[in-house]
Amino acid sequence: MRLATWNVNSIRARVARTVEFAVREHVDVLAMQEIKCKPEQFPYAEFEAAGYEVVAHGLSQWNGVAIASRVPIDDVELAFPGMPGFSKDHQGPDAPQEARAIGATVGGVKVWSLYVPNGRSLEDPHYFYKLDWLSALAQYTSDSLEQNPDLALALVGDFNIAPTDADNGDPTVVAGFSTHVSAPERAAFAALESAGLTDVVRPLVPSGYTYWDYKRLRFPRNEGMRIDFILGSHALAESVTGAAIHRDERKGEIPSDHVPVVVDLDLTGPDDDDDRPMIF
């Protein structure tokens, strides 16, 4: 199974190139973030014409997540247990949840398409919401793998964290002064790994960014950040046979500011035939 994640930065603006990429690269399951539409506004027809079923979660023109799959989709969830909410001037456990997570079982894998809160600034309430959100995600992960150590679990999407200095090439993003690279955010990312997850792309693609700001010629200068990840449980990590970061998708007309991250999974064992080309 080929699994991909992509912050598409408005699916209605980029549906043609999103579907074209999925078909061209033989993607079986595509997790999307920042779809920026309500479910009834999602361009299902284009995906269905290409053989994909889609589940989407969005509440407005902001945020939003979706999963498109050629594999049957089961057990859809619109939030992970304990996921906190956020609203301006609304603090506390009853704050409304944003459309930042959608989970489903596809091909025996529990896949979560995640759009982690940005944080905005180190003093902003959104930053502390981000840390709470990541803490709840780590707790969900730990509980899930404790209950089922053999669970093939994939947390994929835009994590809005560059976990190491090697993941940050943007000179305006400075540790100690900026979100995405602060010590608490990096500790929150490490907590996900301690909960039983592995960055399954890094061993096969040790360098490269997944996001470049539209401003200041960041892409031509390659001043990007690696903030989009596929994190997998032990059972999922063992099945990974290839990985790629599709940098060229940042080129062309009206590109997203993010690019797809892709992994190949051998979930059926060595005796099954799969004649598709490897991607690494």
C-alpha positions as semicolon CSV with decimal commas, in nm:
position;residue;x (nm);y (nm);z (nm)
1;M;0,000;0,000;0,000
2;R;0,130;0,345;-0,086
3;L;0,046;0,605;0,181
4;A;0,095;0,978;0,132
5;T;0,033;1,297;0,326
6;W;0,000;1,647;0,182
7;N;-0,098;1,983;0,322
8;V;-0,275;2,098;0,006
9;N;-0,353;2,453;0,127
10;S;-0,709;2,459;-0,016
11;I;-0,830;2,150;-0,196
12;R;-1,076;2,343;-0,412
13;A;-0,794;2,558;-0,549
14;R;-0,565;2,259;-0,609
15;V;-0,791;1,962;-0,674
16;A;-0,662;1,902;-1,026
17;R;-0,295;1,878;-0,933
18;T;-0,377;1,683;-0,614
19;V;-0,569;1,413;-0,800
20;E;-0,315;1,411;-1,083
21;F;-0,035;1,352;-0,834
22;A;-0,223;1,072;-0,657
23;V;-0,295;0,892;-0,985
24;R;0,051;0,945;-1,135
25;E;0,228;0,824;-0,821
26;H;-0,008;0,529;-0,764
27;V;-0,106;0,654;-0,420
28;D;-0,351;0,423;-0,247
29;V;-0,422;0,642;0,057
30;L;-0,377;1,019;0,061
31;A;-0,413;1,213;0,385
32;M;-0,475;1,583;0,329
33;Q;-0,455;1,885;0,557
34;E;-0,574;2,245;0,526
35;I;-0,852;2,149;0,288
36;K;-1,018;2,480;0,385
37;C;-1,375;2,374;0,320
38;K;-1,674;2,209;0,479
39;P;-1,744;1,845;0,383
40;E;-2,032;1,949;0,156
41;Q;-1,793;2,178;-0,034
42;F;-1,525;1,914;-0,095
43;P;-1,468;1,828;-0,465
44;Y;-1,556;1,460;-0,430
45;A;-1,638;1,406;-0,797
46;E;-1,280;1,452;-0,917
47;F;-1,149;1,200;-0,666
48;E;-1,428;0,951;-0,728
49;A;-1,363;0,966;-1,102
50;A;-1,006;0,859;-1,025
51;G;-1,123;0,569;-0,808
52;Y;-1,095;0,727;-0,462
53;E;-1,339;0,728;-0,174
54;V;-1,309;1,038;0,044
55;V;-1,393;1,122;0,404
56;A;-1,355;1,488;0,501
57;H;-1,382;1,699;0,814
58;G;-1,399;2,076;0,794
59;L;-1,591;2,348;0,975
60;S;-1,514;2,662;0,777
61;Q;-1,269;2,807;0,527
62;W;-0,983;2,734;0,770
63;N;-0,808;2,413;0,873
64;G;-0,982;2,092;0,767
65;V;-0,853;1,740;0,705
66;A;-0,945;1,453;0,475
67;I;-0,848;1,102;0,367
68;A;-0,884;0,977;0,010
69;S;-0,842;0,604;-0,047
70;R;-0,864;0,336;-0,311
71;V;-0,880;0,092;-0,020
72;P;-1,211;0,063;0,170
73;I;-1,237;0,316;0,455
74;D;-1,373;0,198;0,791
75;D;-1,406;0,323;1,149
76;V;-1,397;0,696;1,073
77;E;-1,332;0,928;1,369
78;L;-1,333;1,308;1,364
79;A;-1,119;1,360;1,674
80;F;-0,885;1,148;1,881
81;P;-0,982;1,086;2,246
82;G;-0,889;1,377;2,469
83;M;-0,830;1,622;2,182
84;P;-0,866;1,976;2,320
85;G;-1,048;2,259;2,151
86;F;-0,971;2,625;2,100
87;S;-1,151;2,948;2,036
88;K;-1,041;3,307;2,078
89;D;-1,123;3,427;2,429
90;H;-1,254;3,081;2,515
91;Q;-1,032;2,880;2,746
92;G;-1,099;2,557;2,930
93;P;-1,207;2,199;2,858
94;D;-1,533;2,297;2,689
95;A;-1,367;2,501;2,411
96;P;-1,499;2,395;2,068
97;Q;-1,283;2,152;1,874
98;E;-1,130;2,257;1,544
99;A;-1,121;2,037;1,232
100;R;-0,766;1,915;1,282
101;A;-0,791;1,535;1,294
102;I;-0,963;1,260;1,103
103;G;-0,886;0,894;1,155
104;A;-0,987;0,581;0,968
105;T;-0,883;0,220;0,921
106;V;-0,761;0,150;0,567
107;G;-0,602;-0,176;0,460
108;G;-0,547;-0,281;0,820
109;V;-0,373;0,047;0,913
110;K;-0,516;0,304;1,150
111;V;-0,438;0,632;0,972
112;W;-0,479;0,976;1,126
113;S;-0,459;1,283;0,903
114;L;-0,345;1,556;1,141
115;Y;-0,308;1,931;1,115
116;V;-0,128;2,029;1,433
117;P;-0,201;2,384;1,555
118;N;0,051;2,644;1,438
119;G;0,109;2,815;1,771
120;R;0,136;3,165;1,618
121;S;0,387;3,303;1,872
122;L;0,551;3,186;2,193
123;E;0,322;3,409;2,402
124;D;-0,002;3,341;2,218
125;P;-0,274;3,123;2,378
126;H;-0,264;2,922;2,055
127;Y;0,090;2,812;2,144
128;F;-0,022;2,663;2,474
129;Y;-0,320;2,506;2,297
130;K;-0,070;2,350;2,055
131;L;0,127;2,197;2,341
132;D;-0,192;2,067;2,507
133;W;-0,306;1,924;2,174
134;L;0,023;1,740;2,123
135;S;0,019;1,612;2,481
136;A;-0,327;1,465;2,427
137;L;-0,211;1,308;2,101
138;A;0,084;1,145;2,277
139;Q;-0,147;1,011;2,547
140;Y;-0,384;0,870;2,285
141;T;-0,089;0,705;2,109
142;S;0,049;0,555;2,429
143;D;-0,293;0,423;2,534
144;S;-0,362;0,277;2,189
145;L;-0,030;0,093;2,167
146;E;-0,052;-0,027;2,525
147;Q;-0,390;-0,182;2,447
148;N;-0,270;-0,324;2,115
149;P;0,111;-0,339;2,075
150;D;0,073;-0,490;1,727
151;L;-0,144;-0,204;1,599
152;A;-0,030;-0,065;1,264
153;L;-0,078;0,303;1,350
154;A;0,019;0,596;1,126
155;L;0,002;0,955;1,244
156;V;0,059;1,164;0,933
157;G;0,033;1,526;0,837
158;D;0,153;1,877;0,906
159;F;0,301;1,876;1,257
160;N;0,415;2,240;1,248
161;I;0,738;2,139;1,426
162;A;1,092;2,113;1,296
163;P;1,220;1,860;1,552
164;T;1,593;1,917;1,488
165;D;1,807;2,204;1,363
166;A;1,867;2,002;1,044
167;D;1,492;2,027;0,975
168;N;1,497;2,407;0,964
169;G;1,652;2,603;0,680
170;D;1,447;2,922;0,721
171;P;1,674;3,194;0,860
172;T;1,379;3,382;1,011
173;V;1,282;3,086;1,230
174;V;1,515;3,099;1,528
175;A;1,520;2,863;1,826
176;G;1,426;3,047;2,142
177;F;1,233;3,315;1,952
178;S;1,004;3,130;1,709
179;T;0,735;2,870;1,715
180;H;0,804;2,538;1,538
181;V;1,156;2,518;1,687
182;S;1,102;2,598;2,055
183;A;1,222;2,350;2,316
184;P;0,869;2,266;2,441
185;E;0,748;2,192;2,088
186;R;1,048;1,972;2,016
187;A;0,993;1,795;2,348
188;A;0,630;1,736;2,248
189;F;0,745;1,579;1,921
190;A;0,993;1,362;2,111
191;A;0,709;1,254;2,341
192;L;0,526;1,111;2,041
193;E;0,833;0,904;1,962
194;S;0,859;0,795;2,327
195;A;0,494;0,689;2,309
196;G;0,592;0,428;2,050
197;L;0,619;0,607;1,715
198;T;0,902;0,634;1,464
199;D;0,963;0,881;1,183
200;V;0,952;0,617;0,911
201;V;1,071;0,853;0,636
202;R;1,393;0,985;0,789
203;P;1,592;0,657;0,764
204;L;1,528;0,645;0,388
205;V;1,523;1,018;0,314
206;P;1,766;1,172;0,564
207;S;1,753;1,525;0,424
208;G;1,513;1,758;0,249
209;Y;1,234;1,998;0,345
210;T;0,857;1,968;0,307
211;Y;0,752;2,335;0,337
212;W;0,873;2,664;0,195
213;D;0,712;3,001;0,271
214;Y;0,571;3,174;-0,037
215;K;0,754;3,494;0,056
216;R;1,118;3,607;0,023
217;L;1,210;3,354;-0,248
218;R;1,226;3,082;0,015
219;F;1,181;2,799;-0,235
220;P;1,445;2,906;-0,493
221;R;1,685;2,958;-0,204
222;N;1,584;2,625;-0,050
223;E;1,516;2,795;0,281
224;G;1,250;2,551;0,389
225;M;1,144;2,344;0,684
226;R;1,072;1,979;0,738
227;I;0,742;1,985;0,927
228;D;0,534;1,718;0,749
229;F;0,581;1,365;0,879
230;I;0,466;1,006;0,871
231;L;0,505;0,866;1,220
232;G;0,442;0,495;1,257
233;S;0,410;0,237;1,529
234;H;0,655;-0,052;1,541
235;A;0,419;-0,271;1,339
236;L;0,387;-0,004;1,071
237;A;0,758;0,084;1,067
238;E;0,847;-0,279;1,003
239;S;0,634;-0,275;0,687
240;V;0,798;0,033;0,526
241;T;0,989;-0,052;0,208
242;G;1,036;0,291;0,050
243;A;0,987;0,663;0,106
244;A;1,002;0,992;-0,081
245;I;0,957;1,366;-0,039
246;H;0,819;1,506;-0,366
247;R;0,997;1,841;-0,378
248;D;0,896;1,915;-0,738
249;E;0,533;1,953;-0,632
250;R;0,632;2,294;-0,490
251;K;0,693;2,404;-0,851
252;G;0,444;2,496;-1,121
253;E;0,124;2,696;-1,114
254;I;-0,050;2,771;-0,783
255;P;0,147;2,515;-0,580
256;S;0,080;2,448;-0,216
257;D;0,354;2,573;0,015
258;H;0,394;2,210;0,128
259;V;0,487;1,900;-0,072
260;P;0,373;1,538;-0,044
261;V;0,552;1,285;0,174
262;V;0,506;0,922;0,067
263;V;0,585;0,575;0,201
264;D;0,542;0,228;0,057
265;L;0,412;-0,037;0,296
266;D;0,441;-0,413;0,252
267;L;0,144;-0,523;0,459
268;T;0,089;-0,857;0,290
269;G;0,419;-1,038;0,328
270;P;0,692;-1,147;0,086
271;D;0,481;-1,407;-0,096
272;D;0,241;-1,155;-0,247
273;D;0,316;-0,997;-0,584
274;D;0,345;-0,620;-0,621
275;D;0,492;-0,507;-0,950
276;R;0,476;-0,133;-0,884
277;P;0,809;0,049;-0,891
278;M;0,981;0,142;-0,567
279;I;0,998;0,513;-0,490
280;F;1,329;0,562;-0,315
